[in-house]
Amino acid sequence: MNILNRVIMSCLVLMLSTSHSTHADQVKPIGDLMNPFAFQKLNQSIESIDADLQSCESDNIAVITIYSTTDKAQIGIDVKVDDTPVGSVTTHFPDTGPDCKTPSSDGIITIVIPAGEHTLDAESINLIWPTHTFNVNKCECLALPLS
């Protein structure tokens, strides 16, 4: 190896080790990033989801179901609602989407949210969806496809 290659390699090693140590202390568990009163992920049966919504009038809550219709995303699609990570979608529904309130799985994110206006952001390694603003009424279930 010539001297220039050694200098470049040394710089790369130094930069990578410095950037890793700089950001390592900033990693936080996902639970610390989520407001437990804002979103509730639903990994339950449809009956449990319906039971959670029985107080929707008084609690001013609604349900959203997020899924993908594209197979162009690599690895998975990371989804945020109101800048809060809510999960990742790793499969897609090319023809027809799931029913609203379908329990969360690899291809579906179903959450209870406060009624009102919200934003949805999604990205994968190779795709970024533009921020989408949506409104959901109390007791409503809204399906949000990522296409």
N, CA, C and O atoms as a GROMACS GRO file, in nm:
protein
  588
    1MET      N    1   0.084  -0.118   0.000
    1MET     CA    2   0.000   0.000   0.000
    1MET      C    3   0.089   0.124   0.000
    1MET      O    4   0.188   0.133   0.073
    2ASN      N    5   0.052   0.218  -0.083
    2ASN     CA    6   0.132   0.340  -0.082
    2ASN      C    7   0.088   0.432   0.031
    2ASN      O    8  -0.010   0.405   0.100
    3ILE      N    9   0.160   0.537   0.048
    3ILE     CA   10   0.138   0.627   0.162
    3ILE      C   11   0.001   0.694   0.156
    3ILE      O   12  -0.063   0.712   0.259
    4LEU      N   13  -0.044   0.730   0.036
    4LEU     CA   14  -0.175   0.794   0.022
    4LEU      C   15  -0.287   0.699   0.065
    4LEU      O   16  -0.380   0.741   0.134
    5ASN      N   17  -0.280   0.575   0.026
    5ASN     CA   18  -0.381   0.477   0.067
    5ASN      C   19  -0.381   0.458   0.218
    5ASN      O   20  -0.488   0.444   0.278
    6ARG      N   21  -0.266   0.458   0.279
    6ARG     CA   22  -0.257   0.443   0.425
    6ARG      C   23  -0.321   0.562   0.496
    6ARG      O   24  -0.391   0.546   0.596
    7VAL      N   25  -0.296   0.681   0.444
    7VAL     CA   26  -0.355   0.802   0.504
    7VAL      C   27  -0.508   0.797   0.491
    7VAL      O   28  -0.579   0.827   0.586
    8ILE      N   29  -0.556   0.760   0.374
    8ILE     CA   30  -0.701   0.752   0.352
    8ILE      C   31  -0.764   0.648   0.445
    8ILE      O   32  -0.867   0.674   0.507
    9MET      N   33  -0.703   0.532   0.455
    9MET     CA   34  -0.754   0.426   0.543
    9MET      C   35  -0.755   0.472   0.689
    9MET      O   36  -0.851   0.448   0.762
   10SER      N   37  -0.648   0.538   0.730
   10SER     CA   38  -0.641   0.587   0.868
   10SER      C   39  -0.751   0.690   0.895
   10SER      O   40  -0.814   0.687   1.001
   11CYS      N   41  -0.772   0.778   0.801
   11CYS     CA   42  -0.878   0.880   0.816
   11CYS      C   43  -1.015   0.815   0.824
   11CYS      O   44  -1.098   0.854   0.907
   12LEU      N   45  -1.041   0.717   0.739
   12LEU     CA   46  -1.170   0.648   0.741
   12LEU      C   47  -1.193   0.577   0.873
   12LEU      O   48  -1.302   0.586   0.931
   13VAL      N   49  -1.093   0.507   0.921
   13VAL     CA   50  -1.105   0.436   1.049
   13VAL      C   51  -1.131   0.535   1.161
   13VAL      O   52  -1.217   0.512   1.247
   14LEU      N   53  -1.059   0.645   1.161
   14LEU     CA   54  -1.076   0.747   1.264
   14LEU      C   55  -1.216   0.808   1.257
   14LEU      O   56  -1.281   0.826   1.360
   15MET      N   57  -1.262   0.840   1.136
   15MET     CA   58  -1.394   0.900   1.120
   15MET      C   59  -1.504   0.805   1.164
   15MET      O   60  -1.597   0.845   1.235
   16LEU      N   61  -1.495   0.680   1.124
   16LEU     CA   62  -1.598   0.583   1.160
   16LEU      C   63  -1.601   0.559   1.310
   16LEU      O   64  -1.709   0.552   1.369
   17SER      N   65  -1.486   0.546   1.372
   17SER     CA   66  -1.485   0.521   1.516
   17SER      C   67  -1.532   0.644   1.592
   17SER      O   68  -1.597   0.630   1.696
   18THR      N   69  -1.500   0.764   1.544
   18THR     CA   70  -1.543   0.886   1.610
   18THR      C   71  -1.693   0.904   1.597
   18THR      O   72  -1.759   0.939   1.695
   19SER      N   73  -1.748   0.882   1.477
   19SER     CA   74  -1.893   0.901   1.459
   19SER      C   75  -1.971   0.798   1.539
   19SER      O   76  -2.078   0.829   1.591
   20HIS      N   77  -1.919   0.677   1.550
   20HIS     CA   78  -1.989   0.574   1.627
   20HIS      C   79  -1.992   0.610   1.775
   20HIS      O   80  -2.097   0.598   1.839
   21SER      N   81  -1.882   0.653   1.828
   21SER     CA   82  -1.880   0.686   1.972
   21SER      C   83  -1.957   0.814   2.000
   21SER      O   84  -2.011   0.831   2.109
   22THR      N   85  -1.964   0.904   1.904
   22THR     CA   86  -2.037   1.028   1.923
   22THR      C   87  -2.186   1.003   1.936
   22THR      O   88  -2.253   1.068   2.017
   23HIS      N   89  -2.241   0.910   1.858
   23HIS     CA   90  -2.384   0.887   1.857
   23HIS      C   91  -2.430   0.772   1.947
   23HIS      O   92  -2.550   0.757   1.970
   24ALA      N   93  -2.338   0.693   1.996
   24ALA     CA   94  -2.377   0.577   2.074
   24ALA      C   95  -2.452   0.614   2.201
   24ALA      O   96  -2.542   0.542   2.243
   25ASP      N   97  -2.417   0.726   2.263
   25ASP     CA   98  -2.485   0.764   2.386
   25ASP      C   99  -2.621   0.827   2.359
   25ASP      O  100  -2.696   0.852   2.453
   26GLN      N  101  -2.654   0.853   2.232
   26GLN     CA  102  -2.782   0.917   2.199
   26GLN      C  103  -2.892   0.816   2.169
   26GLN      O  104  -3.007   0.854   2.150
   27VAL      N  105  -2.859   0.688   2.165
   27VAL     CA  106  -2.959   0.586   2.134
   27VAL      C  107  -3.052   0.571   2.253
   27VAL      O  108  -3.008   0.554   2.367
   28LYS      N  109  -3.182   0.577   2.226
   28LYS     CA  110  -3.282   0.563   2.331
   28LYS      C  111  -3.376   0.450   2.296
   28LYS      O  112  -3.403   0.425   2.179
   29PRO      N  113  -3.427   0.380   2.397
   29PRO     CA  114  -3.526   0.276   2.368
   29PRO      C  115  -3.651   0.339   2.306
   29PRO      O  116  -3.688   0.451   2.339
   30ILE      N  117  -3.714   0.265   2.215
   30ILE     CA  118  -3.833   0.316   2.146
   30ILE      C  119  -3.942   0.355   2.245
   30ILE      O  120  -4.018   0.448   2.219
   31GLY      N  121  -3.951   0.285   2.357
   31GLY     CA  122  -4.051   0.317   2.458
   31GLY      C  123  -4.034   0.456   2.516
   31GLY      O  124  -4.132   0.519   2.556
   32ASP      N  125  -3.909   0.504   2.521
   32ASP     CA  126  -3.884   0.639   2.571
   32ASP      C  127  -3.926   0.745   2.472
   32ASP      O  128  -3.953   0.859   2.510
   33LEU      N  129  -3.931   0.708   2.344
   33LEU     CA  130  -3.966   0.805   2.240
   33LEU      C  131  -4.116   0.818   2.221
   33LEU      O  132  -4.164   0.917   2.167
   34MET      N  133  -4.191   0.718   2.265
   34MET     CA  134  -4.335   0.718   2.243
   34MET      C  135  -4.409   0.772   2.365
   34MET      O  136  -4.375   0.739   2.478
   35ASN      N  137  -4.508   0.852   2.341
   35ASN     CA  138  -4.596   0.898   2.447
   35ASN      C  139  -4.698   0.787   2.472
   35ASN      O  140  -4.781   0.761   2.385
   36PRO      N  141  -4.694   0.722   2.588
   36PRO     CA  142  -4.782   0.607   2.609
   36PRO      C  143  -4.930   0.644   2.608
   36PRO      O  144  -5.016   0.557   2.591
   37PHE      N  145  -4.960   0.770   2.624
   37PHE     CA  146  -5.100   0.811   2.624
   37PHE      C  147  -5.148   0.852   2.484
   37PHE      O  148  -5.267   0.870   2.462
   38ALA      N  149  -5.054   0.866   2.389
   38ALA     CA  150  -5.091   0.909   2.256
   38ALA      C  151  -5.126   0.792   2.164
   38ALA      O  152  -5.220   0.801   2.085
   39PHE      N  153  -5.050   0.684   2.172
   39PHE     CA  154  -5.070   0.572   2.081
   39PHE      C  155  -5.072   0.442   2.158
   39PHE      O  156  -4.998   0.424   2.255
   40GLN      N  157  -5.156   0.353   2.114
   40GLN     CA  158  -5.159   0.219   2.172
   40GLN      C  159  -5.158   0.121   2.056
   40GLN      O  160  -5.252   0.116   1.977
   41LYS      N  161  -5.053   0.043   2.045
   41LYS     CA  162  -5.044  -0.055   1.936
   41LYS      C  163  -5.135  -0.172   1.969
   41LYS      O  164  -5.142  -0.216   2.083
   42LEU      N  165  -5.203  -0.220   1.868
   42LEU     CA  166  -5.301  -0.325   1.889
   42LEU      C  167  -5.253  -0.456   1.830
   42LEU      O  168  -5.263  -0.478   1.709
   43ASN      N  169  -5.201  -0.544   1.914
   43ASN     CA  170  -5.159  -0.677   1.871
   43ASN      C  171  -5.258  -0.778   1.925
   43ASN      O  172  -5.218  -0.886   1.971
   44GLN      N  173  -5.384  -0.746   1.921
   44GLN     CA  174  -5.486  -0.825   1.987
   44GLN      C  175  -5.584  -0.877   1.883
   44GLN      O  176  -5.569  -0.853   1.763
   45SER      N  177  -5.682  -0.947   1.930
   45SER     CA  178  -5.789  -0.994   1.843
   45SER      C  179  -5.882  -0.878   1.807
   45SER      O  180  -5.878  -0.773   1.872
   46ILE      N  181  -5.962  -0.897   1.706
   46ILE     CA  182  -6.058  -0.793   1.667
   46ILE      C  183  -6.156  -0.763   1.779
   46ILE      O  184  -6.202  -0.650   1.792
   47GLU      N  185  -6.189  -0.864   1.861
   47GLU     CA  186  -6.279  -0.842   1.974
   47GLU      C  187  -6.215  -0.750   2.077
   47GLU      O  188  -6.282  -0.665   2.134
   48SER      N  189  -6.086  -0.768   2.102
   48SER     CA  190  -6.015  -0.682   2.197
   48SER      C  191  -6.007  -0.539   2.147
   48SER      O  192  -6.019  -0.444   2.225
   49ILE      N  193  -5.987  -0.525   2.016
   49ILE     CA  194  -5.982  -0.390   1.959
   49ILE      C  195  -6.117  -0.322   1.975
   49ILE      O  196  -6.124  -0.205   2.013
   50ASP      N  197  -6.224  -0.396   1.945
   50ASP     CA  198  -6.358  -0.339   1.963
   50ASP      C  199  -6.383  -0.300   2.108
   50ASP      O  200  -6.445  -0.197   2.135
   51ALA      N  201  -6.336  -0.382   2.202
   51ALA     CA  202  -6.354  -0.351   2.344
   51ALA      C  203  -6.278  -0.223   2.381
   51ALA      O  204  -6.328  -0.142   2.460
   52ASP      N  205  -6.157  -0.205   2.325
   52ASP     CA  206  -6.080  -0.083   2.352
   52ASP      C  207  -6.153   0.041   2.302
   52ASP      O  208  -6.138   0.149   2.359
   53LEU      N  209  -6.231   0.026   2.196
   53LEU     CA  210  -6.299   0.141   2.138
   53LEU      C  211  -6.434   0.171   2.203
   53LEU      O  212  -6.499   0.269   2.166
   54GLN      N  213  -6.477   0.090   2.297
   54GLN     CA  214  -6.607   0.116   2.359
   54GLN      C  215  -6.613   0.251   2.428
   54GLN      O  216  -6.721   0.309   2.441
   55SER      N  217  -6.499   0.301   2.473
   55SER     CA  218  -6.498   0.430   2.540
   55SER      C  219  -6.454   0.543   2.447
   55SER      O  220  -6.411   0.648   2.494
   56CYS      N  221  -6.463   0.522   2.315
   56CYS     CA  222  -6.412   0.620   2.220
   56CYS      C  223  -6.483   0.755   2.230
   56CYS      O  224  -6.420   0.859   2.210
   57GLU      N  225  -6.611   0.756   2.261
   57GLU     CA  226  -6.685   0.883   2.274
   57GLU      C  227  -6.628   0.968   2.386
   57GLU      O  228  -6.598   1.086   2.368
   58SER      N  229  -6.612   0.907   2.503
   58SER     CA  230  -6.564   0.984   2.618
   58SER      C  231  -6.413   1.008   2.612
   58SER      O  232  -6.365   1.110   2.660
   59ASP      N  233  -6.337   0.912   2.553
   59ASP     CA  234  -6.192   0.927   2.548
   59ASP      C  235  -6.143   1.002   2.425
   59ASP      O  236  -6.024   1.032   2.414
   60ASN      N  237  -6.234   1.032   2.331
   60ASN     CA  238  -6.200   1.106   2.209
   60ASN      C  239  -6.087   1.036   2.131
   60ASN      O  240  -5.988   1.098   2.093
   61ILE      N  241  -6.104   0.906   2.109
   61ILE     CA  242  -6.002   0.828   2.039
   61ILE      C  243  -6.056   0.769   1.910
   61ILE      O  244  -6.177   0.763   1.887
   62ALA      N  245  -5.963   0.725   1.825
   62ALA     CA  246  -5.996   0.662   1.698
   62ALA      C  247  -5.889   0.556   1.670
   62ALA      O  248  -5.793   0.542   1.745
   63VAL      N  249  -5.908   0.483   1.561
   63VAL     CA  250  -5.813   0.378   1.522
   63VAL      C  251  -5.765   0.406   1.380
   63VAL      O  252  -5.844   0.446   1.294
   64ILE      N  253  -5.636   0.384   1.356
   64ILE     CA  254  -5.585   0.388   1.219
   64ILE      C  255  -5.514   0.256   1.191
   64ILE      O  256  -5.450   0.197   1.278
   65THR      N  257  -5.527   0.211   1.068
   65THR     CA  258  -5.458   0.091   1.021
   65THR      C  259  -5.372   0.132   0.902
   65THR      O  260  -5.423   0.182   0.802
   66ILE      N  261  -5.241   0.110   0.915
   66ILE     CA  262  -5.144   0.150   0.812
   66ILE      C  263  -5.088   0.024   0.747
   66ILE      O  264  -5.053  -0.072   0.816
   67TYR      N  265  -5.081   0.025   0.615
   67TYR     CA  266  -5.026  -0.090   0.541
   67TYR      C  267  -4.967  -0.040   0.410
   67TYR      O  268  -4.990   0.074   0.370
   68SER      N  269  -4.890  -0.125   0.343
   68SER     CA  270  -4.826  -0.089   0.217
   68SER      C  271  -4.890  -0.164   0.100
   68SER      O  272  -4.932  -0.278   0.112
   69THR      N  273  -4.894  -0.095  -0.014
   69THR     CA  274  -4.943  -0.159  -0.137
   69THR      C  275  -4.830  -0.179  -0.237
   69THR      O  276  -4.853  -0.231  -0.346
   70THR      N  277  -4.709  -0.137  -0.202
   70THR     CA  278  -4.597  -0.146  -0.296
   70THR      C  279  -4.497  -0.254  -0.256
   70THR      O  280  -4.471  -0.277  -0.138
   71ASP      N  281  -4.441  -0.317  -0.357
   71ASP     CA  282  -4.335  -0.416  -0.332
   71ASP      C  283  -4.197  -0.356  -0.364
   71ASP      O  284  -4.098  -0.429  -0.365
   72LYS      N  285  -4.192  -0.227  -0.389
   72LYS     CA  286  -4.066  -0.162  -0.425
   72LYS      C  287  -3.981  -0.123  -0.304
   72LYS      O  288  -3.863  -0.091  -0.320
   73ALA      N  289  -4.037  -0.125  -0.186
   73ALA     CA  290  -3.961  -0.088  -0.066
   73ALA      C  291  -3.869  -0.203  -0.027
   73ALA      O  292  -3.910  -0.318  -0.020
   74GLN      N  293  -3.743  -0.169  -0.001
   74GLN     CA  294  -3.646  -0.270   0.041
   74GLN      C  295  -3.644  -0.279   0.193
   74GLN      O  296  -3.658  -0.177   0.262
   75ILE      N  297  -3.628  -0.398   0.246
   75ILE     CA  298  -3.616  -0.429   0.389
   75ILE      C  299  -3.748  -0.411   0.462
   75ILE      O  300  -3.807  -0.510   0.505
   76GLY      N  301  -3.796  -0.291   0.476
   76GLY     CA  302  -3.918  -0.262   0.549
   76GLY      C  303  -3.945  -0.113   0.544
   76GLY      O  304  -3.859  -0.035   0.502
   77ILE      N  305  -4.062  -0.074   0.586
   77ILE     CA  306  -4.101   0.066   0.584
   77ILE      C  307  -4.119   0.110   0.729
   77ILE      O  308  -4.204   0.058   0.800
   78ASP      N  309  -4.037   0.207   0.772
   78ASP     CA  310  -4.049   0.262   0.907
   78ASP      C  311  -4.155   0.372   0.904
   78ASP      O  312  -4.151   0.461   0.819
   79VAL      N  313  -4.249   0.366   0.998
   79VAL     CA  314  -4.363   0.456   0.997
   79VAL      C  315  -4.364   0.540   1.124
   79VAL      O  316  -4.339   0.491   1.234
   80LYS      N  317  -4.394   0.669   1.105
   80LYS     CA  318  -4.409   0.762   1.218
   80LYS      C  319  -4.545   0.830   1.206
   80LYS      O  320  -4.590   0.864   1.096
   81VAL      N  321  -4.610   0.849   1.319
   81VAL     CA  322  -4.731   0.930   1.327
   81VAL      C  323  -4.699   1.044   1.422
   81VAL      O  324  -4.657   1.022   1.535
   82ASP      N  325  -4.719   1.166   1.374
   82ASP     CA  326  -4.687   1.286   1.452
   82ASP      C  327  -4.542   1.282   1.500
   82ASP      O  328  -4.513   1.316   1.615
   83ASP      N  329  -4.450   1.242   1.412
   83ASP     CA  330  -4.306   1.234   1.439
   83ASP      C  331  -4.269   1.131   1.545
   83ASP      O  332  -4.157   1.134   1.596
   84THR      N  333  -4.359   1.042   1.580
   84THR     CA  334  -4.333   0.936   1.678
   84THR      C  335  -4.330   0.802   1.606
   84THR      O  336  -4.427   0.766   1.539
   85PRO      N  337  -4.220   0.725   1.619
   85PRO     CA  338  -4.216   0.593   1.554
   85PRO      C  339  -4.327   0.502   1.608
   85PRO      O  340  -4.344   0.489   1.730
   86VAL      N  341  -4.401   0.440   1.517
   86VAL     CA  342  -4.510   0.351   1.558
   86VAL      C  343  -4.491   0.208   1.510
   86VAL      O  344  -4.569   0.120   1.547
   87GLY      N  345  -4.390   0.183   1.428
   87GLY     CA  346  -4.365   0.047   1.384
   87GLY      C  347  -4.306   0.042   1.244
   87GLY      O  348  -4.274   0.145   1.184
   88SER      N  349  -4.294  -0.079   1.194
   88SER     CA  350  -4.238  -0.103   1.063
   88SER      C  351  -4.324  -0.204   0.988
   88SER      O  352  -4.369  -0.304   1.045
   89VAL      N  353  -4.347  -0.177   0.861
   89VAL     CA  354  -4.426  -0.264   0.775
   89VAL      C  355  -4.328  -0.341   0.686
   89VAL      O  356  -4.247  -0.280   0.616
   90THR      N  357  -4.335  -0.474   0.689
   90THR     CA  358  -4.236  -0.554   0.614
   90THR      C  359  -4.296  -0.636   0.501
   90THR      O  360  -4.222  -0.702   0.428
   91THR      N  361  -4.426  -0.634   0.485
   91THR     CA  362  -4.490  -0.700   0.371
   91THR      C  363  -4.588  -0.602   0.307
   91THR      O  364  -4.609  -0.493   0.360
   92HIS      N  365  -4.646  -0.640   0.195
   92HIS     CA  366  -4.738  -0.548   0.127
   92HIS      C  367  -4.864  -0.622   0.081
   92HIS      O  368  -4.869  -0.745   0.077
   93PHE      N  369  -4.964  -0.542   0.047
   93PHE     CA  370  -5.094  -0.592  -0.001
   93PHE      C  371  -5.115  -0.535  -0.141
   93PHE      O  372  -5.166  -0.424  -0.154
   94PRO      N  373  -5.076  -0.609  -0.247
   94PRO     CA  374  -5.080  -0.553  -0.382
   94PRO      C  375  -5.221  -0.533  -0.438
   94PRO      O  376  -5.242  -0.443  -0.519
   95ASP      N  377  -5.317  -0.615  -0.397
   95ASP     CA  378  -5.451  -0.608  -0.457
   95ASP      C  379  -5.550  -0.535  -0.368
   95ASP      O  380  -5.597  -0.426  -0.403
   96THR      N  381  -5.583  -0.592  -0.255
   96THR     CA  382  -5.675  -0.529  -0.163
   96THR      C  383  -5.610  -0.521  -0.026
   96THR      O  384  -5.541  -0.613   0.017
   97GLY      N  385  -5.633  -0.411   0.042
   97GLY     CA  386  -5.574  -0.390   0.173
   97GLY      C  387  -5.650  -0.463   0.282
   97GLY      O  388  -5.759  -0.516   0.258
   98PRO      N  389  -5.594  -0.467   0.401
   98PRO     CA  390  -5.662  -0.532   0.513
   98PRO      C  391  -5.780  -0.446   0.559
   98PRO      O  392  -5.789  -0.328   0.528
   99ASP      N  393  -5.869  -0.509   0.632
   99ASP     CA  394  -5.978  -0.433   0.692
   99ASP      C  395  -5.922  -0.341   0.799
   99ASP      O  396  -5.821  -0.371   0.862
  100CYS      N  397  -5.990  -0.229   0.818
  100CYS     CA  398  -5.953  -0.140   0.926
  100CYS      C  399  -5.970  -0.217   1.057
  100CYS      O  400  -6.060  -0.300   1.069
  101LYS      N  401  -5.886  -0.191   1.153
  101LYS     CA  402  -5.884  -0.258   1.283
  101LYS      C  403  -5.827  -0.400   1.276
  101LYS      O  404  -5.841  -0.477   1.371
  102THR      N  405  -5.762  -0.436   1.163
  102THR     CA  406  -5.693  -0.564   1.158
  102THR      C  407  -5.578  -0.557   1.257
  102THR      O  408  -5.502  -0.461   1.254
  103PRO      N  409  -5.564  -0.655   1.344
  103PRO     CA  410  -5.454  -0.649   1.443
  103PRO      C  411  -5.318  -0.636   1.376
  103PRO      O  412  -5.297  -0.689   1.266
  104SER      N  413  -5.226  -0.566   1.441
  104SER     CA  414  -5.092  -0.544   1.387
  104SER      C  415  -5.021  -0.675   1.360
  104SER      O  416  -5.035  -0.772   1.434
  105SER      N  417  -4.943  -0.675   1.251
  105SER     CA  418  -4.861  -0.790   1.213
  105SER      C  419  -4.746  -0.737   1.130
  105SER      O  420  -4.719  -0.617   1.132
  106ASP      N  421  -4.676  -0.824   1.056
  106ASP     CA  422  -4.562  -0.779   0.974
  106ASP      C  423  -4.601  -0.676   0.870
  106ASP      O  424  -4.522  -0.586   0.839
  107GLY      N  425  -4.720  -0.685   0.816
  107GLY     CA  426  -4.761  -0.595   0.708
  107GLY      C  427  -4.860  -0.489   0.750
  107GLY      O  428  -4.908  -0.413   0.666
  108ILE      N  429  -4.893  -0.484   0.878
  108ILE     CA  430  -4.999  -0.395   0.924
  108ILE      C  431  -4.960  -0.330   1.056
  108ILE      O  432  -4.906  -0.396   1.145
  109ILE      N  433  -4.987  -0.201   1.067
  109ILE     CA  434  -4.974  -0.131   1.195
  109ILE      C  435  -5.112  -0.076   1.228
  109ILE      O  436  -5.167   0.004   1.153
  110THR      N  437  -5.168  -0.120   1.339
  110THR     CA  438  -5.298  -0.070   1.384
  110THR      C  439  -5.279  -0.008   1.521
  110THR      O  440  -5.232  -0.075   1.614
  111ILE      N  441  -5.316   0.119   1.535
  111ILE     CA  442  -5.298   0.190   1.662
  111ILE      C  443  -5.421   0.272   1.696
  111ILE      O  444  -5.496   0.314   1.609
  112VAL      N  445  -5.440   0.293   1.825
  112VAL     CA  446  -5.542   0.385   1.876
  112VAL      C  447  -5.474   0.521   1.892
  112VAL      O  448  -5.367   0.531   1.951
  113ILE      N  449  -5.538   0.624   1.839
  113ILE     CA  450  -5.482   0.759   1.848
  113ILE      C  451  -5.590   0.855   1.893
  113ILE      O  452  -5.709   0.825   1.881
  114PRO      N  453  -5.552   0.971   1.944
  114PRO     CA  454  -5.652   1.074   1.974
  114PRO      C  455  -5.718   1.120   1.844
  114PRO      O  456  -5.652   1.130   1.741
  115ALA      N  457  -5.845   1.148   1.850
  115ALA     CA  458  -5.914   1.201   1.732
  115ALA      C  459  -5.855   1.337   1.700
  115ALA      O  460  -5.808   1.408   1.789
  116GLY      N  461  -5.856   1.373   1.572
  116GLY     CA  462  -5.805   1.503   1.530
  116GLY      C  463  -5.711   1.491   1.411
  116GLY      O  464  -5.710   1.390   1.341
  117GLU      N  465  -5.632   1.596   1.389
  117GLU     CA  466  -5.541   1.602   1.276
  117GLU      C  467  -5.406   1.545   1.315
  117GLU      O  468  -5.354   1.572   1.424
  118HIS      N  469  -5.349   1.466   1.227
  118HIS     CA  470  -5.221   1.400   1.251
  118HIS      C  471  -5.138   1.400   1.123
  118HIS      O  472  -5.190   1.428   1.014
  119THR      N  473  -5.010   1.368   1.137
  119THR     CA  474  -4.922   1.353   1.021
  119THR      C  475  -4.870   1.210   1.017
  119THR      O  476  -4.850   1.146   1.120
  120LEU      N  477  -4.848   1.161   0.895
  120LEU     CA  478  -4.795   1.028   0.872
  120LEU      C  479  -4.670   1.042   0.786
  120LEU      O  480  -4.674   1.102   0.678
  121ASP      N  481  -4.558   0.987   0.834
  121ASP     CA  482  -4.433   0.984   0.759
  121ASP      C  483  -4.390   0.838   0.746
  121ASP      O  484  -4.410   0.759   0.838
  122ALA      N  485  -4.332   0.804   0.632
  122ALA     CA  486  -4.286   0.667   0.612
  122ALA      C  487  -4.164   0.669   0.521
  122ALA      O  488  -4.156   0.749   0.428
  123GLU      N  489  -4.070   0.578   0.550
  123GLU     CA  490  -3.954   0.564   0.463
  123GLU      C  491  -3.892   0.426   0.477
  123GLU      O  492  -3.898   0.362   0.583
  124SER      N  493  -3.833   0.383   0.368
  124SER     CA  494  -3.756   0.259   0.367
  124SER      C  495  -3.615   0.298   0.323
  124SER      O  496  -3.585   0.416   0.309
  125ILE      N  497  -3.531   0.201   0.303
  125ILE     CA  498  -3.394   0.231   0.260
  125ILE      C  499  -3.393   0.304   0.126
  125ILE      O  500  -3.310   0.393   0.105
  126ASN      N  501  -3.484   0.268   0.037
  126ASN     CA  502  -3.481   0.325  -0.098
  126ASN      C  503  -3.601   0.415  -0.132
  126ASN      O  504  -3.603   0.473  -0.241
  127LEU      N  505  -3.698   0.428  -0.045
  127LEU     CA  506  -3.816   0.512  -0.074
  127LEU      C  507  -3.849   0.602   0.043
  127LEU      O  508  -3.830   0.566   0.160
  128ILE      N  509  -3.899   0.721   0.011
  128ILE     CA  510  -3.949   0.812   0.114
  128ILE      C  511  -4.085   0.862   0.068
  128ILE      O  512  -4.099   0.914  -0.043
  129TRP      N  513  -4.186   0.845   0.154
  129TRP     CA  514  -4.318   0.895   0.122
  129TRP      C  515  -4.328   1.039   0.172
  129TRP      O  516  -4.276   1.071   0.278
  130PRO      N  517  -4.394   1.126   0.096
  130PRO     CA  518  -4.412   1.264   0.144
  130PRO      C  519  -4.500   1.263   0.268
  130PRO      O  520  -4.587   1.178   0.284
  131THR      N  521  -4.477   1.359   0.356
  131THR     CA  522  -4.559   1.370   0.477
  131THR      C  523  -4.705   1.386   0.436
  131THR      O  524  -4.739   1.468   0.351
  132HIS      N  525  -4.788   1.307   0.499
  132HIS     CA  526  -4.932   1.308   0.470
  132HIS      C  527  -5.005   1.354   0.595
  132HIS      O  528  -4.986   1.298   0.703
  133THR      N  529  -5.088   1.456   0.582
  133THR     CA  530  -5.170   1.503   0.693
  133THR      C  531  -5.309   1.443   0.676
  133THR      O  532  -5.367   1.446   0.568
  134PHE      N  533  -5.361   1.388   0.785
  134PHE     CA  534  -5.494   1.328   0.780
  134PHE      C  535  -5.572   1.366   0.905
  134PHE      O  536  -5.514   1.403   1.008
  135ASN      N  537  -5.702   1.356   0.894
  135ASN     CA  538  -5.790   1.386   1.007
  135ASN      C  539  -5.873   1.262   1.035
  135ASN      O  540  -5.925   1.199   0.943
  136VAL      N  541  -5.885   1.229   1.162
  136VAL     CA  542  -5.966   1.114   1.201
  136VAL      C  543  -6.062   1.159   1.312
  136VAL      O  544  -6.021   1.225   1.407
  137ASN      N  545  -6.188   1.122   1.297
  137ASN     CA  546  -6.290   1.160   1.394
  137ASN      C  547  -6.297   1.057   1.507
  137ASN      O  548  -6.254   0.943   1.490
  138LYS      N  549  -6.349   1.099   1.622
  138LYS     CA  550  -6.359   1.004   1.733
  138LYS      C  551  -6.447   0.887   1.693
  138LYS      O  552  -6.548   0.904   1.625
  139CYS      N  553  -6.408   0.770   1.738
  139CYS     CA  554  -6.475   0.643   1.711
  139CYS      C  555  -6.460   0.595   1.567
  139CYS      O  556  -6.516   0.491   1.531
  140GLU      N  557  -6.387   0.667   1.484
  140GLU     CA  558  -6.368   0.630   1.344
  140GLU      C  559  -6.249   0.535   1.332
  140GLU      O  560  -6.157   0.538   1.413
  141CYS      N  561  -6.253   0.451   1.229
  141CYS     CA  562  -6.139   0.368   1.193
  141CYS      C  563  -6.100   0.407   1.050
  141CYS      O  564  -6.182   0.403   0.959
  142LEU      N  565  -5.973   0.445   1.034
  142LEU     CA  566  -5.925   0.495   0.906
  142LEU      C  567  -5.812   0.406   0.856
  142LEU      O  568  -5.714   0.384   0.928
  143ALA      N  569  -5.824   0.356   0.734
  143ALA     CA  570  -5.718   0.276   0.671
  143ALA      C  571  -5.631   0.372   0.590
  143ALA      O  572  -5.681   0.452   0.511
  144LEU      N  573  -5.499   0.362   0.610
  144LEU     CA  574  -5.404   0.449   0.544
  144LEU      C  575  -5.303   0.365   0.464
  144LEU      O  576  -5.205   0.317   0.521
  145PRO      N  577  -5.325   0.348   0.334
  145PRO     CA  578  -5.231   0.271   0.253
  145PRO      C  579  -5.108   0.355   0.215
  145PRO      O  580  -5.119   0.473   0.185
  146LEU      N  581  -4.993   0.292   0.217
  146LEU     CA  582  -4.870   0.352   0.166
  146LEU      C  583  -4.849   0.295   0.025
  146LEU      O  584  -4.816   0.177   0.010
  147SER      N  585  -4.870   0.380  -0.077
  147SER     CA  586  -4.859   0.328  -0.213
  147SER      C  587  -4.744   0.392  -0.287
  147SER      O  588  -4.720   0.360  -0.404
   0.00000   0.00000   0.00000
